Amino acid sequence: MQQKKLNTYNFGLIGAAGYIAPRHMKAIKDTGNQLIAALDPNDSVGIIDSYFPDADFFTEAERFDRHLDKLRRSGNHKIDYVSICSPNYLHDAHIRMSLRNGSHAICEKPIVLNPWNIDALCQLEQESGLHIYTILQLRLHPAIIELRNKVKKQNRPEKYDVILKYITSRGKWYHFSWKGNVQKSGGVATNIGIHFFDMLTWIFGNVQENKVHLNAPDKASGYLELENARVQWFLSLDINDVPEEERQKGKRTFRMLQINNDLFEFSEGFTDLHTLSYEEILKGNGFRVAEAMKSVEVVQHIRNKK
């Protein structure tokens, strides 16, 4: 058993074998804290050795749950925070597991798939006295903060015209994994688009109209009318949607945000946003579960439109 150092927090991690888990491990380490126990049904988790080789590891949720409870009852080694990087449809259950064991929860996007889940979790927060945080890392990106401040300062009477395109190509495996199952991932708009919808509503205000033009397993497009913007958006997993010029350079991802015919550049500055998110959470400034409501409402509406 690891001994807790002064002024450090003990962490648990759910979803240690996933794509995003190393960013959370790095954030835990960069903020001077300890990963005590990790859970994943898959045991390809050698990445843990790069950060916390002494962490206990479980492949069964029941044994991990029991371990958290034992640590809570022992007093000295109680888990303070549980970081949740599991498949989207399990986030709600894993947040509840964390609170049940007396731990704050830090959950990846999308925090849940449906708005009513957020209402229930807000109630659990009040009952438990614990906090549920979500990772909304684009709100911490310097260029996006600057854009939001600029929009607020300009206070234009007319709306901005915005075009968002995001293509992040995926192989055939994607559609055979949980990510390709709309009941588990929420579909393309939820899985790869929710952080952009959060960014847009954070900058340009509440949704007034939400139209869906295309809703397919590998791409989606539509129109969002916000308080201060008219947004045409397109999301895709298809490499053929990456512009030819970019594909010839070997690129498989394309990101574009255009505001009133001006390209907005924010392709850099993503590497340490999870660490920054953790720093803010540990200072008590993290984004709470209720702040994810607008973006969850947007993608839930898109998912259920023909």
N, C-alpha and C positions, 0 to 999 in steps of 0.2 A: 504494500500500500504506500502510495506517495504521501509524503508529509506536506501539508499546506504551508507555504511560505507566508510571511507577513505581507499584508496588502495585496494578496493575489486571490483570484476566484477559481473555484473548481467548475469545470465544464463537462457536460456529457455531449455526445454527438450522435445523431441519428441520420443514417445515410452516408456512411464513411466511404463507400466504393463509388459514389456518384461523381459526375463531372465537376460539380461546384464545391464539393467537400474540401479539396485542398486549399481553396481560398479562405474557408472558415478556419481550418487548422492553422494556416499562416496568421490569420487575424488573432486567434487565441494566443499564439506564441508571441506575435509582435507586441501585443498589449501586456505581456508579462504574466500570463495566466497559465493554468494547467488543464490539459485534457485528461480526465480520470477514466472515463469509460466511453466506448463507442459501440454502435449497433449497425449491422447491415446483414441481410440474409445472404449476400454474396461475400465470399471471403477473399476476394482480390483487393486487399486493403494494405498492400505493402507500403503505400504512400505514408502511412502512419509512422513508419520508421524514420522518415525525414523530419518529423516534428515531435512526436510523443511516443517513443518506442515502449515506454512502460505503461501505457494506457491499457486497461482491461478491454477485451473485445468479446462481443456476443453476436451470434447469428440468429438468435431467437428473441423476439420482442418480450416474451414472458419472463425470460431470465434476466434481460436487461432491466425490465420494470422492477423485478424483485431486488436486483442489485441497487438500483436507485433508492428503493425503500429501505434497504439495510443501511446504506450510507446515511440516509436521513436520520434514521433512528440512532446511529452511532454518535452523531453530533459533530465530531471533529472533521469528518470527511464528506459532509453533505454537499451535494451538487447544487451550486448556486444558479447556473444557467444551463439549459439544454439547447444546443444549436440543431436546427432541423433542416436537413437537406434531402429528405426522402421524396418519393414520387408525390406529385401534387395532390392526388386524391387522399393521401394519408396524412397530410399536414394537420388537418383538424384533430384527428385521433391522437397524433403525436404531441400536439400542443396540450391536449387534455392530460396525456400521460405525464408531461412535464409538471403541470400545475398540481396534479394529484400527488406528486412526490415533493412538493414544496419548492420547485425550481421555476425561475423566470424562463420564458421561452423566447428564442431568437429564430425566426422562421424565414426561409427563402421565399421568393416570389413564385407563383401567386400564393399569398398566405392561405387562402381557401378558394374554392371554385365558385361559391354562390354567396350573394350578399347576406342571406339569412344566417349563414354560418358565422359571419362577423358579429351579428347581433347577439348570438348565443355566446360567443367567446368574450364579448364585452361584459356580459353578465357574469361569466365565470371569473373574469378579472376582478370585478367588484366583490364577488363572494370570497375569493381566495386571498385578496390583497396582494397578489402577484401581478407582474407585468408581462404582456405579450408584445414583442417587438417584431417588426417586419423589416426586411432589407429593401430599401428604396434608394439604391446607390446613385441613381442618376440625379437625385436631388442634391447630392454632395459634389457633383462634378463642377469644377470652377467655371467652365464655359457656360453651363446651363444655369448656374446661379446668376451669372452676369447677364444672361439673356432675360431671365425672369425679372431682375431688377430694372433692366432697360425697358421692358414692356410696361411695368408698373409706373416707371417714371414718365414715359411718353404719354400714357393715359389717352390713347387715340380714341376718337369718337367712332371711327370706322373699324371694322374687323380686319385682322391680318388674314392673308391667304397663305395657307401652309400646305406643303406636300411632303409626306413622309413615305420613304421607301426603305424597306429593310429585307434583304435577302441573305439568309445564312444557310447555305446548301447542306443537305444531309444525305447520307447514303441509304441504301435499301434497309439497313438494320433498323432505322428510325421507325419505320411503319410496322415492324414486327415487335417493337419494344412497347412498354407502357406509354411512351410518348406518342405513339401512333394511335392509341386508343382514346377517343374523345371523352369517354366516361372517366378515364383516369388522368388525362393531361389537361382536358378542357379544350383541346384543339389548337390550331396554329395561333390564333389571335391571343389565346391565353398563355400558351407555352413560350412563344418568342416575342409577343407583342405587349404584354401587360405593363412592362416597365416603361415603354414608350407612351402608352395611354396615361399612365400615372404622371409622366413628365409633362405631357401636353395639358392635362387638366390642372396640374400644379402651376403651370405658367399662364395658361389662357382662360382658366375658370371652368365653371360647371357646364355639363352637357345639356344642350337644348334640343338636339336632334341627333339620332344615331341610325344611319342607313347602311345596309349591307348590300354590296353589289355582287360579291363573289364569296362563297364559303365552301371551299374544297378541302380534302384531306391534307394537301401540301401547299395551299396558298389561300389568301383571303384579301379582300379589298372592300373599301367602303368610304363613307362620308360622315364626318363628325362636325356638327355645328356646336361650337363652344361660345361662352359669353363674349370672348374677344377674338375668336378665330373661326375660319372655315377651313376644315382639314380634309384633304384627300389622302387616304392612306392605302398602302399596299405592303403585304407581308408574304414571304415565300420561302420554301425550303428547296426549291427547284433551281439547280445550278444554271439552267438555261435562261433564267431570269436575271442572272448577273450580266451586266453589259459586256458585249463581246470584247471591247478593249480591255476590260478588267480581267476577263477570263484568259486572254492571251498572255497576261502577266502572271498567270498561275493563281489568281485570287479566286476564292470560293465564297467570299462574303462581300456584300455591298450595302452601304448605309448612306442615306441621303436625307437631309432635312432642308427644305427650301422655304424661306419666309419672305413673302412679297418679292419673288424673283431673285432673292439673294440666297446663296448657299450658306448654310450655317455649319461650321466645321467643329465637330466634337469627336473625331475618331481617335484622338489620343487622350491620355489621362485616366484610363480605366483601371490600371493595374493595382492600385492600392485603395480602391474605394471600399472594399470589404473591411480592411483594417480601419479605415476612417469611420465606417459605420459602427464598428465595435467600440472604438474610442468614444464616440458620441453616446452610445448605449450605456457604457460603463460610467459616463459622467451624468447619466440621467436625462440625456437629450435625444434618445433614440426615437424613431418613428413607431408609434403605437398602432395596434391592430385597426382601430377605427379609421386611421388615416388612409388605409388601403381601400376603403369602401367605394370611392368613385371609380377607380380602375376596375375593380371586381364587377361592379354594375355594368360597365361598358362591355367587358368581354363576355359576361353572362348573357347579355342582350344579343351580342354578335353570334354566339354559339347557338342560340335558339331561333335565329332568323334564317329563312330560306334564301 
